[in-house]
């Protein structure tokens, strides 16, 4: 079961699975009530979490914290 967006914490690392893509993201800052600035740990690109979810949630959508 995916983690709710409002349970995301700054400084933590999460694995996002959506439409067959798996991304490891570090949350850098909260920039809105349900939006975060994140860094992709593989490509080092910066994104808004909203950008990654803009096109919807796939059948395989999952968001979980990596410990």
C-alpha positions in Angstrom: 0.0 0.0 0.0 1.5 3.4 -1.0 2.5 6.0 1.5 0.2 9.0 1.6 1.7 12.3 0.2 1.1 14.1 3.5 3.3 11.4 5.3 6.4 12.4 3.4 9.2 13.9 5.5 12.0 16.2 4.4 15.4 14.6 4.4 14.2 11.0 3.9 14.7 8.8 0.9 11.7 7.2 -0.9 11.2 4.7 -3.7 8.6 5.8 -6.2 7.2 3.2 -8.7 4.9 4.5 -11.4 4.1 3.3 -14.9 7.0 0.8 -14.7 9.6 3.3 -13.7 11.4 3.1 -10.3 13.0 6.2 -8.9 14.8 6.7 -5.6 14.1 10.2 -4.4 15.5 12.3 -1.6 13.1 14.9 -0.3 14.9 18.3 -0.1 12.1 20.7 1.0 8.4 21.1 1.2 7.2 23.7 -1.4 3.4 23.5 -1.0 0.8 21.7 1.0 1.2 18.5 -1.2 4.3 19.3 -3.2 8.0 18.7 -2.5 11.3 19.4 -4.1 13.0 16.1 -4.6 16.4 14.9 -6.0 16.6 11.7 -8.1 19.5 9.8 -6.5 20.4 8.0 -9.7 20.5 11.0 -12.1 20.9 13.8 -9.5 18.2 15.8 -11.3 15.9 18.0 -9.2 12.1 17.7 -9.6 8.9 18.8 -8.0 7.1 15.7 -6.8 4.0 17.1 -8.6 5.9 16.9 -11.9 6.4 13.2 -11.4 2.8 12.5 -10.6 1.3 15.0 -13.2 0.2 12.3 -15.7 -1.6 10.2 -13.2 -1.0 7.1 -11.1 -0.4 3.9 -12.9 -1.6 0.5 -11.8 1.8 -0.2 -10.3 2.0 3.1 -8.3 3.8 2.7 -5.0 5.6 5.1 -2.7 7.6 3.8 0.2 10.3 5.0 2.5 13.7 3.4 2.1 15.6 2.8 5.3 
